[in-house]
Amino acid sequence: MTFDVGIGKCRSVKSDSVDVWVDGSIVRRLAPETKWQRDGISVLQVPAKLCSARHPLAEGAEVFLDTALITASSVGKLDVDGSGEFAKARLSLLVPVVDTEVTPPPSRKASWR
C-alpha cells in the first residue's frame, strides 16, 4: 500500500532537493530529543526524488512525500532553530507504521457455571 505524507510548506525548490518549513509535529518525529522552539523556523531539506508525483512542487504549497519511495536509509537535513545549521534526519521516521495483517482479538468464551 502506498500513500503520500504531507510534511509542511515548500520554502524553495532546487534541482535535487526541496526546503520545507515544518512544524513541531514533524520536528518531534525526526528529533524527539531536540528542544523545539516554535512553528515557522524549522526547515527540512528532502531529496526531490522522494516527493510525490501526484502533488506538484510549488513554493508556498504543501509538500508531500511518497511513502513507497522512502526506505530505511532515506535521509534529509533538519535545521530545528532556523540558524542554517543542518543535521541528518532519518525520513523513515515520518512514515507511519501500518500493520497490513490484522489479527482478530482473542475470543471470549462464555462461562456457563
LUMVEXVEX-583751 format. One record per residue (C-alpha): chain; x, y, z; residue number from 1. Coordinates in Angstrom, 2 decimals. Layout:
@c A; u X; v Y; w Z; k NUM
...
***
This chain:
@c A; u 0.00; v 0.00; w 0.00; k 1
@c A; u 1.37; v 3.39; w -0.97; k 2
@c A; u 0.24; v 6.82; w 0.11; k 3
@c A; u 1.54; v 10.36; w 0.43; k 4
@c A; u 2.51; v 12.12; w 3.66; k 5
@c A; u 2.25; v 15.91; w 3.93; k 6
@c A; u 5.23; v 17.37; w 5.76; k 7
@c A; u 4.90; v 21.16; w 5.53; k 8
@c A; u 5.00; v 24.25; w 3.34; k 9
@c A; u 7.50; v 24.48; w 0.49; k 10
@c A; u 10.11; v 27.17; w 1.09; k 11
@c A; u 12.14; v 26.60; w -2.09; k 12
@c A; u 12.69; v 24.03; w -4.82; k 13
@c A; u 16.14; v 23.21; w -6.15; k 14
@c A; u 17.07; v 20.72; w -8.85; k 15
@c A; u 17.86; v 17.92; w -6.39; k 16
@c A; u 16.25; v 19.00; w -3.10; k 17
@c A; u 13.30; v 20.80; w -1.57; k 18
@c A; u 13.39; v 23.06; w 1.50; k 19
@c A; u 10.26; v 22.71; w 3.62; k 20
@c A; u 9.04; v 24.78; w 6.57; k 21
@c A; u 7.97; v 22.14; w 9.12; k 22
@c A; u 6.02; v 22.42; w 12.35; k 23
@c A; u 6.55; v 20.85; w 15.76; k 24
@c A; u 4.88; v 17.54; w 14.95; k 25
@c A; u 7.45; v 16.83; w 12.22; k 26
@c A; u 10.38; v 18.05; w 14.34; k 27
@c A; u 9.29; v 15.81; w 17.25; k 28
@c A; u 9.17; v 12.77; w 14.95; k 29
@c A; u 12.59; v 13.42; w 13.44; k 30
@c A; u 14.41; v 14.67; w 16.53; k 31
@c A; u 12.45; v 13.85; w 19.70; k 32
@c A; u 15.43; v 14.76; w 21.92; k 33
@c A; u 15.67; v 18.28; w 20.49; k 34
@c A; u 14.06; v 21.16; w 22.32; k 35
@c A; u 11.84; v 22.62; w 19.64; k 36
@c A; u 11.29; v 26.38; w 19.54; k 37
@c A; u 8.20; v 27.43; w 17.55; k 38
@c A; u 6.39; v 26.99; w 14.23; k 39
@c A; u 7.78; v 28.77; w 11.21; k 40
@c A; u 11.50; v 28.48; w 11.88; k 41
@c A; u 12.38; v 24.81; w 11.35; k 42
@c A; u 13.48; v 23.77; w 7.86; k 43
@c A; u 13.73; v 20.25; w 6.47; k 44
@c A; u 15.67; v 19.59; w 3.27; k 45
@c A; u 14.44; v 16.49; w 1.46; k 46
@c A; u 15.63; v 14.92; w -1.79; k 47
@c A; u 13.29; v 15.96; w -4.60; k 48
@c A; u 13.16; v 12.35; w -5.83; k 49
@c A; u 11.16; v 11.38; w -2.71; k 50
@c A; u 8.40; v 13.90; w -3.37; k 51
@c A; u 5.05; v 12.69; w -4.63; k 52
@c A; u 4.39; v 12.87; w -8.36; k 53
@c A; u 0.67; v 13.29; w -7.58; k 54
@c A; u 1.25; v 16.66; w -5.89; k 55
@c A; u 3.33; v 19.16; w -7.88; k 56
@c A; u 6.04; v 21.09; w -6.05; k 57
@c A; u 5.45; v 24.83; w -5.77; k 58
@c A; u 6.74; v 27.44; w -3.35; k 59
@c A; u 4.15; v 28.09; w -0.65; k 60
@c A; u 2.29; v 24.82; w -1.31; k 61
@c A; u 2.16; v 21.71; w 0.86; k 62
@c A; u 4.96; v 19.20; w 0.18; k 63
@c A; u 4.04; v 15.53; w 0.08; k 64
@c A; u 6.44; v 12.60; w 0.24; k 65
@c A; u 5.62; v 9.31; w -1.49; k 66
@c A; u 5.92; v 6.63; w 1.19; k 67
@c A; u 6.72; v 3.98; w -1.42; k 68
@c A; u 9.96; v 5.83; w -2.20; k 69
@c A; u 11.13; v 6.21; w 1.40; k 70
@c A; u 13.47; v 3.48; w 2.66; k 71
@c A; u 15.19; v 2.91; w 5.99; k 72
@c A; u 18.28; v 4.65; w 4.58; k 73
@c A; u 16.45; v 7.76; w 3.26; k 74
@c A; u 17.86; v 10.89; w 4.88; k 75
@c A; u 17.16; v 14.58; w 4.82; k 76
@c A; u 18.64; v 17.51; w 6.68; k 77
@c A; u 16.90; v 19.28; w 9.56; k 78
@c A; u 17.54; v 22.82; w 10.81; k 79
@c A; u 15.49; v 22.99; w 14.01; k 80
@c A; u 16.07; v 26.59; w 15.04; k 81
@c A; u 16.47; v 28.28; w 11.65; k 82
@c A; u 20.15; v 29.05; w 12.18; k 83
@c A; u 21.31; v 27.43; w 8.95; k 84
@c A; u 22.96; v 24.51; w 10.76; k 85
@c A; u 21.57; v 21.28; w 9.38; k 86
@c A; u 21.78; v 17.81; w 10.91; k 87
@c A; u 20.93; v 14.50; w 9.26; k 88
@c A; u 17.39; v 13.25; w 9.80; k 89
@c A; u 16.03; v 9.77; w 9.07; k 90
@c A; u 12.99; v 10.32; w 6.84; k 91
@c A; u 11.65; v 6.84; w 7.56; k 92
@c A; u 10.50; v 8.25; w 10.93; k 93
@c A; u 7.87; v 10.27; w 9.04; k 94
@c A; u 6.18; v 7.18; w 7.64; k 95
@c A; u 3.51; v 5.82; w 9.97; k 96
@c A; u 3.69; v 2.10; w 10.62; k 97
@c A; u 0.71; v 0.44; w 9.02; k 98
@c A; u 0.01; v -3.12; w 10.09; k 99
@c A; u -1.28; v -4.84; w 6.96; k 100
@c A; u -2.02; v -8.07; w 8.80; k 101
@c A; u -4.98; v -7.58; w 11.07; k 102
@c A; u -5.16; v -10.06; w 13.90; k 103
@c A; u -8.58; v -10.68; w 15.39; k 104
@c A; u -8.99; v -10.02; w 19.10; k 105
@c A; u -8.96; v -13.12; w 21.30; k 106
@c A; u -12.38; v -14.66; w 21.64; k 107
@c A; u -14.08; v -14.70; w 24.99; k 108
@c A; u -15.91; v -17.85; w 25.76; k 109
@c A; u -18.98; v -17.52; w 27.88; k 110
@c A; u -18.68; v -19.01; w 31.32; k 111
@c A; u -21.71; v -21.24; w 31.92; k 112
@c A; u -21.18; v -22.22; w 35.53; k 113
***
